[in-house]
């Protein structure tokens, strides 16, 4: 509607003014509220008018219903001057739709949304959408869903106008056949798998139970499988069978770390045997500008998740749910009618537990989405302050006989050691191969250098300081060393801890959360190499003088683990003599949640500030006299949302093929050819690392960073082929042209 003015047409056709200089979003908001919101009529028509106003007015960026200065976003749009409102109204009704047609469409919207709003109220036993914090939160997610549809349509139309081709969307019958064909493909391959060992048979039993559970109605399921239990294939089998039975739109797999995602992606691609069905999205190389009115090529290049199978990271999923960037909001509608498999669900940051659990409730009960929570150490999310709705069925119920096939390790606490002591302990306990997992990158790097003096050992390093391709190459070299029988040590951070199919004879884990210890144990004696009834050691070491002040989640997990160790030593029978028993896991999570302060799971931004849960529900900033139903500070919450505390920037590094990519991304062809640019940026995803803000500032002063086409950033030197990113003593000017 706001584009039906002379000023906007002059801007559009003759380029008068700069992008965003002519407001075109306020007029539609104003018309909706003036025509359909009545302050004295407390009915759902007012809620619907606001929902539509939020979608119309936010398609180039969220706005706050009530902001942190107690200003009303609705009122601002109702009273704004110089938006040519009367002209826009007159031209809109003459050229687009008359008032009767608009009223008819509003009535249709009201009829469509009324049962959805009533269902939201029923989820919390409330009668109205805004007198309860959880109900208001769900209503806010509904507004995000509608906005997502508007943004997708707007960006897609623009991209098509600019020449981008989108493949036709599949209908339900086509999707049902697609899922059926892929499931048949998986079944044929499963039937070729060996069933000789007890582990082989146990994995098949787990997989069969997952398929059998696929006929259940949509909702939330747990897949609690021991490490090495074939979780990836079992969850894929469930997802395909469930998608076929219930005509789901897509299957979305998430993993917390790129190393896990890469390995899962290899497995999924191999068994599906059709790469055209798969979209892999796990990088922010394609950046979007911060300006809410800025729409450029980079945003049009962003992934829309319009594919049958999506492979992505937990960070990207959480951004889709809560980030304020329009590229993230755009993807939200793609979650509807899908199967979402969340691998290693225990890695959801503690500060996000409330937002995460309520979003899962919304997806499963409002959006027709099936969510599978996968982990060998399932957190008790139904016991937190804002829990998942229960009951949550297990796809594979616990069975002592089934689980016994996967018991291949024993957790052994060994007390406190210095870093030098840890290195010596590792050498003393190295027989064939050893994995040493640290809490911090600096620890891993120092231990690597301490062990480097022993030249007769195949020594490797893994951390997030290395790009994905670098880690992939190192893992291949580790596997080759293990197969050759050479004495091998890998010093790693948590990047190796879950989902990486590799097996060491022994593991040393610096004490953190029990979930981390159990996940690290999954990289030990993975295929029962020690033989039946012989348990391989996983040593738990408390590091002396360890400073985890900047890693509060790891510190909290470490404290809960130490509490569990004390209880275990006092009464090992309570835990069947095992630190990894079901009882131990339950007691660990109770201790972990008990250490969390009130509302700390609600994403507290800063001391004295309202949490993001508050901003997205009843909003403590809100004026009591506000006449509007929606009071959320959507823009503020979206701007503050980030999965990790530090503000990071992805940069492309000069590792192997990355050097050529950096050169090509500086070139003229990348500037002039959008398709070529997109291809380069997609390939560059495997050659990126994330920098903290202080690292960006430091490198910027040393000419360590340089801009590339498509908004990407390149790293100039500062990269070691053994340990990845480093800041000190830079080897600058690797291109010779900077």
N, C-alpha and C positions, 0 to 999 in steps of 0.2 A: 504493500500500500504506500509506503514511504517513497517509493520510486516513481509514483504518479504525480510528479511535480516538474515544473519547467527547469528548476535549478538542477535536479538530479539528471534529467535528460540532457541538459547542457554538459554536465560533467561526464555522462556516459558516452554521448555521441561526439562531443567536441573537445573533451579533455580539459574542461574548465575547472580548475581546482585540483588538489591532490587527493590521493586515496583516503577516504574517511572524512573528507572535508564537508560533505553533504550528508547530514543525518538521515538515514532511511529506516531505522528500526523503532523509533519512538512512536510513530503515527499508528502502527498496528496495535501496539500495547495500549495506547490511549483509547482507540476505538473500542477494543474489547472490554476495557474496564468501564468506560462511560456507558456502553450499551448494555452490558450483561452483569456487571457487579453492582449490587445494591446493598449498601451498608446495613440497612435495617432488616434485610431478608437473609437470615442465617440458614441458607440451604446450599445444596451441592452445586447449584448453578454458579454461585460466586466462586467456589473452589475451582470449577472448570474454567471459568473466565480467567482466573489467575494462572492456571496451568498453561492455557493457550498463550497468555501474555508473556509468560516466562520463556516459552519456546520461540515465539515470534521475536521477542526482544533480545534473546541471548544467542542468536545464531552466529554472531561474530565475537562472542565473548560473554561469559556469565555476568550477571549483575546481582547485587545484594538486595533482597527484599527489605532488610534493615541492616545498615552497615555499622562499623565500629564507632561511628560518630552519631548513631541513632537517627540517620537519615533514611527516609523511605525511598527505595528505588522506584516503586510504583508511583508515588506522589511526585517524584522528580520528573517522570515521564509524562504525567498528567498536566503539569504546570510549565513544562519547558517552552521557551519562546524560540522564535526563528526556526521552526521546523516545517512551516508551510502546511499546517495541519488541515485547515479548511479546504485549501486547494487540493490536497491529497485525497480528502474525503470525497469531494465532488467528482474528481476525475476517476477515482476508484469505483464509485457506484455507477458511473456512466459507462466505463470502459471494461470493467472486470466482472463485477457481480452487483446486482441491485440489493437493496436492504432486505427484501424478502428472501432472496437466495442465501444471504449471509445468515439470517435468522434460522433458515431451514438447516443449514450446515451446523450452526451452533447447537441446535436441538439434537441433531444426530450425534454430535460429539458428547453432549450431555448424557444421552442414552447409552453411548458406548462406555463412557468413563464411570458412570454411576455404580455399576456392579463391581468395578475394580476398586473404587474408593470404599465401598461397603466391605469388600473383602479385606482391604488394608485395616479397616477398623476392627474387623473380626479377629485379625491376627493378634491384637492386643486387648481384646474385649472392651474396646472403647466405642462410644456412640458417635463421636465426631473426630475428624482427622487431626485436630491440633491442640487438644488438651492433654495429650500424653507425649512424652519425648520420643518413644519408639515409633508411635503412629506418625508423628510429624516427620521423623527420619524416613520412614517408608514412603510417605507422600512426596518428600523431596527427591527420592530415587525415581518416583514416577515422573516427576517433572524433568529429570535428567533423561529418562527414556524418550519422552516426547521430543525434547530438544535434540537428542541424538538423531532421530528420524529427520528432523528439519535440516540439520547440518549435513547429513549424508546426501539428502536430495539436492541441496544447494551446491555442495562441492562437486557432486557427480555431474550435475547439469553443466556447471562451469567447465569441468574437465572435458566433457563431451564436446562442448562448444569450441574448446581449444584444440580438439583433434584427438583426444585420448579415446581408445576403444576399450569398452568393457564387455566381457563375454556375457551372453544371456543368462539370467538366473534360472536355476533348476526348480521345477515344480515338485510337489510332494510325491507324485508317482515316479518321476525320474530319480529323486533322492532315494526312495525305497529300493529301487533296483540297484542303484549305486552301492548302497550299504549291503545289500544282499550279495552282490558280486564280490565286493571286497571281503566280506565275511567268509564266503566260500573259498577265496584265495588263502585267507589265514588258516582256515580249517585244513586245507590240503597240506599246507606246510607243517602245521602242528602234528599231523599224522605221520610225518616223516621223522619227527624228533625221536631220539633214543629214549627208551623206557627201562634201561638196564639198572641204573643205580637207584637207591632209595630217594635221593634228591630229585632225580628225573621224575620219578613217579609222584612225589609230593608236589612238584611244580605243576604237573598235569592235573592232579586232583584240585589244586587251587584254581587253575584255569577253568576247569569244568564247572566248579561251583560259581565262578564269576559269570559264565555264560548262562547257567541255569537261573541266576538272579536277575538277568536282563529283562525278563518278562514283567517284573514288578513295576508298579506305577512310578511316575517321575517323583523325584524328591531328593533327599540327601542320603548318601550311603557312605559307609566306612569300608575301606579295603586295608585291613590291618594284616600285613604279611611280613614274615621275618625277612631280614636282608638276605638276598640271594634266592628269594622265593618266586622270581619271575613276574614281578609286579607290572612291568611295562607291557608285556604281552597279554597278561591276564586282564589288565584294565582296558587295553585296546579291544580285546575280544568282547568284554562286557559292553564297551561303548558302541561297537559296530552292531552287536545283536540288539541292544537297547534302541539305537537310532533306527534300525530297521523296524522293530516292533512298534515304535511310537512315532515314526516319521519325523525324526529330528532334523533340524536344518543343518547343523554342523557339529563336529567334534573338536573340542579345544583341549589340548594338552599343555599344562604349565609345569615348569620346574624352577627351583629357586636359583640355580646356578647355571651358567652357560655350559660348563663341562657336563652337567647332567643332561641338559637339553640336547646338546650335540650327540651324546651317546643314545639317548632315547630316540632322537630323530633318525639316527642311522638304523636302529631296529625297526622303527615304524615304516620308514621308506622301503626297507628290504622286504617286509612282509606284505605291505600294501601293493607294491609293484606298479605304482602309477604316480609319478612325481607331479603330474598335472593337477592332482587333487589337493596338493599340500602347499600351504603358505607358511614359511618360517619367518617369524617376526620377533627379533630380540635385540634391537639396537635403536638408539636415538641419533644415528648418524644423519638421518633426514630430519633436520631441525625445523621448528616453527618459530616465527617471530613472537615476541612478547606482546606487541601491540594488538589490542582486541579487534581493531578494525583493519588489520593487515592480512590480506589473503594473497599469497603468491605461489609460485611454482613449487616451493618446498612443501607447502601444505597439501597441494593437489597430489604430490608424490607419496604422501603418507599412506601407510597400509590401512585398508578398510575392513580387513578380516572377512571379505566376501569370498570365501573358499570353503569347500567341504571339510577340510582338516586343517586346523591352525596349530602350529607348534610355537609356543611363546614362553616368556619367562613370567614368574610370579610378579615381578615388578611391573611388567606391561599389563597384566591382568588387573592389578591393584590401581594402576594409573587409569585404566579404562573405567573403573568403578568410581574413582574419587578425584583425579587430577582436574584442574581447571582448564587445561589446554584443550582447544576445540578438536585437535586431532585425536585426543583420548576420548572425549565425549562422543565424537562421531562413531566410535566403535561400539558404544554401549548397546545399541539395538541388536548387534550381532550375537550378544549373549543369550537373547531370547530363543526359546525352543531348541536349545543346544544341549549337548552333553559336555560338561566341563570336568576334566580329570586334573585334580590338583595334587601333584606329586610332592612328597616331603612336606606335608601340610604343617608339620611342627615348626617349619622355618618362618611362618607368618610372624612378623615382629610383634612382640608383646604389646607395644603401644597401639597396635592396630586391631587388636582382638575384637573390640566392640564393633568397629566399623565393618570388619570382615564378616563376623558372624551374622550381623543384621543384614548385610548385603546378600549373603548366601540364603537367608530366610526369604528375602524379597525375590531373588532369582527363582528359587524353587517353588514358591507359593503364588507369585504374581506373574512371572515371566515364562512359566512352563519349562524351566530349565532343570536338568538333572545334574547334580554335583556329586562327584566321587572324591572323598578325602582319603588320600593314600599316605601311609607311613608305617614304618616298623615300630614307631614309638608314638602312638596316637595321643595327642593332647586332649585333655578333658574340656573341650570348648563348651560343652553343655553346662559346665559348672562356673563359668565366668559371670561377670556382672550383667552383661547383655548377651545371653547364651543363644546357641543354636536351638531351634525348636526340636523337641524330642518326641517320639523315640527316633534314634538313628540306627537303622539296621546294619549289621555286618554282612557284607557279601560273602565272607569266609569266616564263620564263627570259629572261635579258638578251639583247637583240638590238640591235646598233649601229644598224641601219637603222630599227628601230622607235623607239628612244630618240632618234634625231636629230631627229625631228619636234618634240620637246619642249624642245630646246635653244634658249632664247630670251634668256638672260642670261649675263653674265660677271662673276665675282667679281673685284674689283679692290682690293687692299690700298692704303691711302693714308697709313699712318703714324699718328702720335699727335697728338691735338688736345684742347684744353680744351672744356668745354661751350659756352662762348662761341664758340670756333672751330668747333665742330660746327654751331651755328646759322648762322654766317656761311657755312660751306661749303655748307649746305643751300640758302641763298638764292642763292649763286653757281651752283649746279647745277640750280636749278629752272627748267625750261622750260615744262612743262605741269602735271605732277603729281609728287609726291615722297612717299615713305613713310620715316619715320625711326623705327627700332626701338631701344629702350633695354633695359638689363638691370634697371633699378629704377624703381619708380613715381616716386620723387623726381626722378630724372633726366628722366623724361618730362614731369613737371609743370613743372620749371624751364625746359626747352627750349620747352615750349608758351608760357610767359609771355615768354620771350626773343623768340619769333617773333610774339607777339601785337601787337607794335608796328607790324608791316607790315599795314596795314588793307586793302590791295588783294588780299590772299590769303585764300582760303577755308581756314581753319585749324581742325583738329579734334584731339581728344584721345581716346585709348582706353586704358583700364587696368582692372585688377581692382578699382579703387576705385569703379567704376561698376557698377550693377546690370545684370543681363542685358538687361532691356528698354531701359535707357539706351543700352547698347552697340549693341543692335539698331537703335534710332532713329538713332544717330550713323552707323552703317554705311549706312543708307538715305540720309542726307543727303550722305555722302561720294559714294555712287554717283551721286546726282543732280548733284553738283558736277562729277564727272568727266565725266558725259555732256554737261553744258552747255559744257564746254571752259574753264571758269574755272580759273585757276591754283590748285592745291590742294596743301596739305601736311597729312599726318596724322602726329602724334607719338604713338607707341604703345609699350606694353610687349609682352611675348611673346603677349598675348591675340590678336593679329592674325596671328601668325606661321604658323599651319598651319590648313588647312581652310577658310579664309575666301575665298570666291569674289569677289575684287576685284583690280583690275589698275592699277598705277601705272607711270609712265614711267621712274621711277628709284627706287632704294632706298639708304638709308644704314643700315648695321647696326653698332652698337657691338659690338666683338669679344666673342664668347662661343664656344660650341661650334660646330664646323663644321656640325653638324646644324641648329642655329639659323640659321646664315647661309644654308644651302640652302633651309630652309623659308621664310625671309624673301624669298629670291629668287623663290619661287613666287607672291608677290604682285606681281611685276614683269613687264610685257610678257606677261601671262598668256595672251592669245589671239593673240600674234604681231602686235601692233599696229604694230611698227616695220617690218614687212615681212620677206620671206625674207632669210636670211643676215645680218641686222642684229641684233646682240646688245645688249640694254639693259644699262646699268651697275648693278652692285650693289656699293657702296663699303663696305669694311670699315675701320672707324676704331677704333684703340686709344685709349680715353679716358684722358687724363692724370689721375693721382692718383685713380684709381677704387678705391673701397673695397668689395670683395665679401666681406669677412670673414664676414658673416652669411649669405652665399649660396655655400657651399663647392662645390656642384655646378657653378654657373656659373663660379666661379673655376677649377676643375679643367678644365672645357671650354675656357675661354679660354686656359689654359696649353698644353693639347694643340693648340689651333688655332695658337698662336704658334709652337710647335715644328714643326707642319706647314708654316707659311709659310716658316720658315727652310729646311726641306728643299726646298720648292718653288722657292725662289729659287736654291738651289744646283744643282738638277737638275730643271728644269721638264719635260724629256722623259720622266722617269719617270711623270709624271702626264698625259701627252699635252697638256701646256700648259694644263691645266684644274684649278682648285682643287676642282671638284665632280665629278671623275672617280671611278670605282669604286675605283681604287687609292688616291686621296686619302682617300676615306671609310674604307677598310680601315686605312690608316696612322693616321688620326685616332683610330679606336677602339682600336687597339693602344696608342697613346700615352696615351689616356685611361685605359684599364685598368691600364697600367703605373704610373700615378701613384696608384693606389689601394692603400692599405696592406693587409696580410694581414687577412682576415676583415672588411674594411670593407664588403663587399657583403652581409654577414650581418645587417645592422641592429644595429650596436653602439649600445646605449642610452646608456652613459656610460663613461668611462674606469674600468677596473677591474671593470666589471660584465659578466656574460655577455651575448652577443648574443642577439637574439630567436631566431635559428636554433638556438643552443645550448639555450635554454629550451624550444623546441618539438621538440627531438630527444633527445639523451642527457642534457641538463641538468647543467651543471657544479655546480649547487647540490646535486645528489643525493647521498644517503648510499650508499656502496658496498654496505652490507649490506641495502639495501632488498629485500624479497622479491618486490616487484611488478614486472611487466613495464613498465607505464607509469610514467615518472618525470618527465614533462614538467610544467613550471610553466605550465599553460594560462591560469589567471586572470591571473598576473603578466604574461605575454607579451601577452595580449589588452588589458590595461590600458595597457601601454606602447606598443602599436602605434598609430602615426599616420603617415599618408603624408607629411605635412610636419612639420618640426621644431616650428614654433610651434603652440601650442594656440589654435585659432580658434573664434569664435562667430559664427553667422549672424544678421544682424539685418535687419529689413524697413525700407526707407528711404522717406522722403517724396518720391519722384519720381513725378510725374504720377499715375497710377492708384493708386500706393502710398499716397498720402495717404488716399484713401477706404478702402482696405483696412485701414490702421492704425485708423481710426475704427471700422470695423465689427468688428474684432477686439477692440476694447475694450467692445463692446456686450453687452447681455443676451442677444440671440438667439444669438450665438456661444457663450455659456456654456451655454445650455439645449439647443441643437440640434446634435448631433454631425455630422449630414450637412452642415449649413450651415457648420459650423466646418471640416470637411474640405475643402469647396469653396473657402473663403477661403484656407486654408493652401496648397492646390495652386496657386491663382492667385498667391499671394504669392511663390512661388518665383522668379518673374521680377523681383522687386523686392527682392532681398536682396544684401548684401555681407558678406564675412567680415572680422571684426575680430580682430586679435591681442590677446593678453591685456593688454598694456600699454595698448592703445587702449580696451579695455573698462573697465579701471581708471580711466583718465583721464576717459572719458565719464561713468562712474558718479558721479564726484565733481562733475560739472557738470550733473547732471540730463539727460544726453544720451541715456539709455536708459530704457525703461519696459517693464513686463511686459504680455504680451497673453494672450488665451485660447489653449489648446492648447500652452502652454509656449513660445510664440514670444516674441521680443523686438523692440521697435520702436526706431527711431532718431529722436530729437527734434532736428530741425534738422540742422546739421553736414553738409549736402549741397549741392553746387554743380552747377548744370545744365550746366556745361561740363566739369568735371573729376571730379565725383562726391564721394566722401567726403572731408571735411577735419576736422581736429581743432581747429586754432587759430581764434580769433575766432568762436565759435559764434553762429549765429542761432537762439536757443532759442525754445521755446514756439510751434512752428508750428501746433499744434492750438488753442492758446489756452486749454487746459483743464488743463494739467499743472502 
